[in-house]
Amino acid sequence: MKKNFSSNINIIIPIIVAIFNVFLILNPSEMINAAKDGLQLWFNQVLPTLLPFVVGANLLAGLGFIHFIGALTAPIMIPVFKVPGVGAFALLTGFTSGYPMGAKAVAHLWETQQIQQQEAQRLLAFSNNAGPLFVVGFVGAGLFNSVRLGYMLLISHIIAALIIGLVLRFFSQEYSVHHQKQFGGLKQAFYAYQEFRNTDYKGLGHILGTSVKNAMEAMLLIGGFIITFCVVIKALEISGIFTVLNYFSSNDKVYLATGFVAGLLEVANGAKMISQGSEPTAMTLAATTALISFGGFSIHGQTAHFIRNTDIQFAPYLAAKCLHAMIAGGICLLITSYFAIPATTLPTTTLEMNFISRISTAGYHFIVLTGLMMVMAFCFSFMLSYRKN
């Protein structure tokens, strides 16, 4: 039966691609405009806000920060999430850089043999998340005209991701993490960092060039996926699928239905469609949070690309993101039931910022977030050393 299903999929997919190409031929102007919209979304929103984080994460990995933070956070990551301390680097990357850099970080840890397959599988499920600049800046301030709403969405998203990590720890086998050395304290962290410098450090010039090169390759890949799925969404609109959804939806839920379907493919476009409705409600915010947590198949395609050379399975990851979406949506509904939804204010200048302003802001946020994490790590290490004494 499984073989028949695979055979049917192998037949259906080419047919769908062929139909898609027919839409391209029959509607060239609409498809070109959709591609332009995707290109503008990538260039004006994604590239300047994500590039500094990607370059910074690559630099930290090349400079040995993974080994330092891994040794420092092992007493937290192992008992809480049952993953090695280096998993904190992937978690930090996912929460700061956003999709799909969490997946790229997990794949890097697996390829360098710092984590095993089971650990990488679970780590990917709660480390590949949306970044704060996208949730607060683009969705909150840019689409809903409220930074406060953006933070409500971000808090729901982060809490749900951590819950996924806590749930998945019960599916791990004891031996998978017990072989990891129990590091703790600054002395052990600096020892791990120095050991890396003595064996694997390749020089600042090589690291900087490789970091920028890998970052640009990743950004071009992300841009290609965004443009492709923007065209796919336009094809669905032309085909009349959104019209059918609008027919079965009441007037106040038209944007919610079409936006949710579009968001399953590409989250930015879906969130934009949902925000075009009336004033934000608990339901529209919960749906937006669910879409952000799910990520959309555009993000999943990028994730599948980054883990293609690993033995990490995609199906469990997709199931975890579905669960992440449901939990995040429920948390958002819970938050909005206790806190009043703020009225939308005058549009902010978030969407009007030029490329230089965006990339400067993103770089500043990356430095601040990395610094805060370092301070927290040092404080925890100090308290741990004090308890031992």
Backbone hydrogen bonds, N-H to C=O, Kabsch-Sander energy under -0.5 kcal/mol:
donor,donor_aa,acceptor,acceptor_aa,energy
5,F,1,M,-2.2
6,S,2,K,-2.2
7,S,3,K,-2.1
8,N,4,N,-2.4
9,I,5,F,-2.3
10,N,6,S,-2.2
11,I,7,S,-1.0
12,I,8,N,-2.8
13,I,9,I,-2.5
15,I,11,I,-1.2
16,I,12,I,-2.5
17,V,13,I,-2.5
18,A,14,P,-2.4
19,I,15,I,-2.5
20,F,16,I,-2.4
21,N,17,V,-2.1
22,V,18,A,-1.8
23,F,19,I,-2.0
24,L,20,F,-1.7
25,I,21,N,-1.8
26,L,22,V,-2.8
27,N,23,F,-2.1
31,M,27,N,-2.0
32,I,28,P,-2.4
33,N,29,S,-2.2
34,A,30,E,-2.1
35,A,31,M,-2.3
36,K,32,I,-2.2
37,D,33,N,-2.4
38,G,34,A,-2.3
39,L,35,A,-2.4
40,Q,36,K,-2.6
41,L,37,D,-2.4
42,W,38,G,-2.3
43,F,39,L,-2.9
44,N,40,Q,-3.0
45,Q,41,L,-1.7
46,V,41,L,-1.7
47,L,42,W,-3.6
49,T,45,Q,-0.9
50,L,46,V,-2.3
51,L,47,L,-2.3
54,V,50,L,-2.2
55,V,51,L,-2.7
56,G,52,P,-2.5
57,A,53,F,-2.7
58,N,54,V,-2.2
59,L,55,V,-2.3
60,L,56,G,-2.5
61,A,57,A,-2.1
62,G,58,N,-2.4
63,L,59,L,-2.1
64,G,61,A,-0.9
65,F,60,L,-2.6
66,I,60,L,-0.6
68,F,64,G,-1.7
69,I,65,F,-3.1
70,G,66,I,-2.1
71,A,67,H,-2.1
72,L,68,F,-1.7
73,T,69,I,-2.3
74,A,70,G,-0.8
76,I,73,T,-1.8
77,M,73,T,-2.9
78,I,74,A,-2.1
80,V,76,I,-2.0
81,F,77,M,-1.8
82,K,77,M,-0.9
82,K,78,I,-1.0
83,V,77,M,-1.2
87,G,84,P,-1.9
88,A,85,G,-2.1
89,F,86,V,-1.3
90,A,86,V,-0.9
91,L,87,G,-2.3
92,L,88,A,-2.7
93,T,89,F,-2.7
94,G,90,A,-2.5
95,F,91,L,-2.0
96,T,92,L,-1.7
97,S,93,T,-2.5
98,G,93,T,-1.0
98,G,94,G,-0.5
101,M,98,G,-2.0
103,A,100,P,-0.5
104,K,100,P,-1.8
105,A,101,M,-2.3
106,V,102,G,-2.1
107,A,103,A,-2.5
108,H,104,K,-2.0
109,L,105,A,-2.1
110,W,106,V,-2.1
111,E,107,A,-2.8
112,T,108,H,-1.9
113,Q,110,W,-1.7
114,Q,109,L,-2.9
115,I,109,L,-0.9
120,A,116,Q,-2.8
121,Q,117,Q,-2.4
122,R,118,Q,-1.8
123,L,119,E,-2.7
124,L,120,A,-2.3
125,A,121,Q,-0.9
126,F,122,R,-0.9
126,F,123,L,-0.6
127,S,123,L,-1.0
128,N,124,L,-1.3
129,N,127,S,-1.3
135,V,131,G,-2.1
136,V,132,P,-2.7
137,G,132,P,-0.8
137,G,133,L,-0.7
138,F,133,L,-1.6
139,V,134,F,-2.6
140,G,135,V,-2.4
141,A,136,V,-2.8
142,G,137,G,-1.8
143,L,138,F,-1.0
143,L,139,V,-0.7
144,F,139,V,-2.0
146,S,140,G,-2.5
150,G,146,S,-1.5
151,Y,147,V,-2.1
152,M,148,R,-1.9
153,L,149,L,-2.3
154,L,150,G,-2.4
155,I,151,Y,-2.7
156,S,152,M,-1.9
157,H,153,L,-2.2
158,I,154,L,-2.7
159,I,155,I,-2.5
160,A,156,S,-1.9
161,A,157,H,-1.8
162,L,158,I,-2.3
163,I,159,I,-2.1
164,I,160,A,-2.1
165,G,161,A,-1.9
166,L,162,L,-2.2
167,V,163,I,-2.4
168,L,164,I,-2.6
169,R,165,G,-1.0
170,F,167,V,-1.3
171,F,168,L,-1.8
172,S,169,R,-1.2
176,S,173,Q,-1.4
177,V,174,E,-1.2
178,H,174,E,-1.5
179,H,175,Y,-0.9
180,Q,177,V,-1.5
183,F,181,K,-1.6
189,A,185,G,-1.8
190,F,186,L,-3.0
191,Y,187,K,-1.7
192,A,188,Q,-2.3
193,Y,189,A,-2.1
194,Q,190,F,-2.5
195,E,191,Y,-2.2
196,F,192,A,-1.7
197,R,193,Y,-2.2
198,N,194,Q,-1.9
199,T,195,E,-1.0
199,T,196,F,-0.6
200,D,196,F,-2.8
201,Y,196,F,-1.1
207,I,203,G,-2.2
208,L,204,L,-2.9
209,G,205,G,-2.3
210,T,206,H,-2.4
211,S,207,I,-2.4
212,V,208,L,-2.3
213,K,209,G,-2.3
214,N,210,T,-2.8
215,A,211,S,-2.1
216,M,212,V,-2.5
217,E,213,K,-2.2
218,A,214,N,-2.1
219,M,215,A,-2.4
220,L,216,M,-2.4
221,L,217,E,-1.9
222,I,218,A,-2.4
223,G,219,M,-2.6
224,G,220,L,-2.2
225,F,221,L,-2.0
226,I,222,I,-2.4
227,I,223,G,-2.5
228,T,224,G,-2.2
229,F,225,F,-2.4
230,C,226,I,-1.8
231,V,227,I,-1.8
232,V,228,T,-2.0
233,I,229,F,-2.3
234,K,230,C,-1.8
235,A,231,V,-2.2
236,L,232,V,-2.2
237,E,233,I,-2.0
238,I,234,K,-2.5
239,S,235,A,-2.2
240,G,236,L,-0.7
240,G,237,E,-0.8
241,I,236,L,-1.5
242,F,236,L,-0.7
244,V,240,G,-1.9
245,L,241,I,-2.0
246,N,242,F,-2.4
247,Y,243,T,-1.8
248,F,244,V,-1.6
249,S,246,N,-0.7
253,K,250,S,-1.8
254,V,251,N,-0.8
257,A,253,K,-2.3
258,T,254,V,-2.3
259,G,255,Y,-2.2
260,F,256,L,-2.0
261,V,257,A,-2.0
262,A,258,T,-2.5
263,G,259,G,-2.4
264,L,260,F,-1.4
265,L,261,V,-0.6
265,L,262,A,-1.0
266,E,262,A,-2.8
267,V,295,G,-0.7
270,G,266,E,-2.0
271,A,267,V,-2.7
272,K,268,A,-1.9
273,M,269,N,-2.2
274,I,270,G,-2.3
275,S,271,A,-2.1
276,Q,272,K,-0.6
276,Q,273,M,-0.8
277,G,274,I,-1.3
285,L,281,T,-2.3
286,A,282,A,-2.2
287,A,283,M,-2.5
288,T,284,T,-2.1
289,T,285,L,-2.6
290,A,286,A,-2.4
291,L,287,A,-2.2
292,I,288,T,-2.5
293,S,289,T,-2.4
294,F,290,A,-2.4
295,G,291,L,-2.8
297,F,264,L,-2.4
298,S,265,L,-2.3
299,I,295,G,-0.6
300,H,296,G,-2.0
301,G,297,F,-2.0
302,Q,298,S,-1.5
303,T,299,I,-2.6
304,A,300,H,-2.7
305,H,301,G,-1.6
306,F,302,Q,-1.8
307,I,303,T,-1.7
308,R,305,H,-1.0
310,T,307,I,-1.6
317,Y,313,Q,-0.7
318,L,314,F,-2.5
319,A,315,A,-2.3
320,A,316,P,-2.2
321,K,317,Y,-2.0
322,C,318,L,-1.8
323,L,319,A,-2.0
324,H,320,A,-2.5
325,A,321,K,-2.2
326,M,322,C,-1.9
327,I,323,L,-2.5
328,A,324,H,-2.6
329,G,325,A,-2.4
330,G,326,M,-2.1
331,I,327,I,-2.5
332,C,328,A,-2.4
333,L,329,G,-2.1
334,L,330,G,-2.1
335,I,331,I,-2.6
336,T,332,C,-2.6
337,S,333,L,-1.1
338,Y,334,L,-0.7
338,Y,335,I,-1.1
339,F,335,I,-2.2
345,T,145,N,-1.6
348,T,141,A,-0.7
352,E,349,T,-0.6
353,M,349,T,-0.7
353,M,350,T,-0.8
358,R,354,N,-2.2
359,I,355,F,-2.5
360,S,356,I,-2.1
361,T,357,S,-2.4
362,A,358,R,-2.6
363,G,359,I,-2.1
364,Y,360,S,-2.3
365,H,361,T,-2.4
366,F,362,A,-2.3
367,I,363,G,-2.1
368,V,364,Y,-2.4
369,L,365,H,-2.9
370,T,366,F,-2.5
371,G,367,I,-2.4
372,L,368,V,-2.6
373,M,369,L,-2.1
374,M,370,T,-2.1
375,V,371,G,-2.4
376,M,372,L,-2.4
377,A,373,M,-2.4
378,F,374,M,-2.6
379,C,375,V,-2.5
380,F,376,M,-2.5
381,S,377,A,-2.5
382,F,378,F,-2.4
383,M,379,C,-2.4
384,L,380,F,-2.5
385,S,381,S,-2.5
386,Y,382,F,-2.4
387,R,383,M,-2.1
388,K,384,L,-1.7
389,N,385,S,-1.7
